[in-house]
Amino acid sequence: MFSIIIPTWNNLEYLRLCIESIEKNSTYQHQIVVHVNDGSDGTLEWVNSRGILHTHSEVNIGVCMAVNQACLKAENDFIVYMNDDMYVCPEWDRHLVDDINGLKTDCFMLSSTMIEPVDTSNNCVIVKSFGTSIDTFKETELLKEYQLLDKDDWNGSTWPPTIVSRKYWLITGGYSIEFSPGMSSDDDFGMKMWLAGCRIFKGVAKSRVYHFQTKSTARINKNNGRRQFLLKWGINQSTFRKHYLKRGEPYCGLLPEPDKRRLKPELVRAWIKRKLV
């Protein structure tokens, strides 16, 4: 059904849990492709022993190049990009399929809705702690409660797990490697989808995954993604999220073109920032 792309960097315990959750909680069978960055913690041996399709780099090449490399092996019509520190809840995929079947286009970007243990003021996620690590993970409690947590469909999908058609992955060129190792690459890909004509950026409330948060990003030297996004697109990310994606607002279907009257002052501020960086 899907080709699920999972980049990983010496995070074997979480990767194992992630793949096990896909295998036991999915409604459909999916192709799984892992990109192993480094893998000196035993990840490479584990994926080989399990016969899991994968690509490999001897060093950490970051999310953007890892995802693009793994996608070369994608065989299905829809590509899901998922982080290795995620646990998918039952029927996560069925709800995505139901939404896709209800659309009249293959030009869309959908996301599952994350359940996270720590509140980061992200109005697109559900905040509820079922553990912050493998050792403290309360899987049984999660499986009892995940459906009871209140959340409606929301605008502004760019965060993983994201799903796009393979056709539009190829049209847009995948993730931009100038954003390596990956900060702001999600919004950059969202902007490329926007320019390709996508106006459906939907967070599917019923499709839920538990996200342990920052199990890889906390270990890397981050690129200045905000600055790169501003220089590349001429607007800052907050403008893109607010005026284009309407991120976090109740899902409204096809997104309208941004209001130029409201957008202009923010473009001026963005222009000033570009001159100062």
Secondary structure as UniProt FT lines:
FT   STRAND          2..9
FT   HELIX           12..25
FT   STRAND          31..37
FT   TURN            40..42
FT   HELIX           43..50
FT   STRAND          54..57
FT   HELIX           62..71
FT   TURN            72..73
FT   STRAND          78..81
FT   TURN            84..85
FT   STRAND          86..88
FT   TURN            90..91
FT   HELIX           92..102
FT   STRAND          109..116
FT   TURN            123..124
FT   STRAND          126..127
FT   TURN            134..136
FT   HELIX           139..145
FT   HELIX           146..148
FT   STRAND          154..155
FT   STRAND          162..165
FT   HELIX           166..172
FT   HELIX           177..179
FT   TURN            180..181
FT   TURN            183..184
FT   HELIX           185..195
FT   TURN            196..197
FT   STRAND          201..211
FT   TURN            215..216
FT   HELIX           217..219
FT   HELIX           225..233
FT   HELIX           237..239
FT   HELIX           240..245
FT   TURN            247..248
FT   HELIX           260..276
//
